[in-house]
Amino acid sequence: MHARKEASLQRTWALLLAAVICYVPANVLPVMSVTSLGRTQADTILSGVVYFVQHGDWPLAVVIFTASVFVPVLKLAILAFLAASVQR
C-alpha cells in the first residue's frame, strides 16, 4: 500500500474543470476544412453528424455522435458526480 496523494480531490476538480473548458472549443472549432473549386468549407463534429443524418447515413451519424459527444459528456458528468460524492 502507498500513502494517499495530498490534495488529490482538488487536483481532480481542477482537471475536471480543465476538461470541461477544453471540451467546448473541441466541439465548436472546425475539425475539417475542405477546399473544392476555390471554395472552402469548414465542418465541426456536430455539422458532420447533421450532414450524415440529412443524407440518410444515420448509423454512421449515431456512431460519430456517441463517440464524440455523448461519451465524453457522460464521462465528465460521472467524474463530477464521483468527485462530489467523495467530497461529501
N, C-alpha and C positions, 0 to 999 in steps of 0.2 A: 504494500500500500504506500501511497505517497501523500504528502500534505496537500491540502486544497490550495489552489492558487488564490492569492489575495485579489480582491475586487473583481472576481470573475463575473458576478452578476452585473456590475456596472459596465464591464467590458462587453458583455452580451448585449445590453441595451444600446451601447454606443455602436456596436457593429450592426445591430438591427436597424438603428436609425440611418446609418450609412447605406445599408442595403436598400431601404425604402427611398432614400434620396437618389441613389443611382438607378433605381428601377424606373423612375419617372422618365428621365431622358432616354433610357433604353427603349421605351415604347413610344416616345414622341418623335425622336430623331429618325430620319430615314435609314433603313438598313441596306437599301439597294437603290442604285441610281442607274438608269438605262438611258443611253443616248441612241436615238434612231432617227435617221434623216435630219440631223441637226436639232432635233427636239429632245430635251432631257426631261425625264420623269423620275421623281424620287418617291419611293414607297416605304411606308412603315410596316410593322408587323400586322397591325390591325387592318390597314388598307389591303394588304395581301390576303388576309382572311376574307375580307369583303369581296375582293376580286374572285377568289375561288368559289365562294358561295354564289355569286352572280352568274358565274359560268358553269354552274352545275356540278362542280367538283367538291361537294360538301364534305365527303370523308377526309380529304386532304385538309380542308379548312378546319375541321374539328381537331385533327391531329396537331396542326400548327397552333391553333388557339389553346389547346390543352397544354402542349409542351412549352409554349412561350408566354402565356398569360395566366392561365388558371393554376398550374402547378407552382410557379413562383409566388403568386399571391397567397395561395394556400400555405406554402411553407413559411412565409413571413407571418401570416396570421397565427399559425400553430406555434411558431417560436415566440411570438409576443404573448400568447396565452400561457405557454410554459414558463416564461420569464416572470410574468405577473403572478402565476400561482406559486412559484418558488419565493418570490419576494414577500408574499403574504405569509 
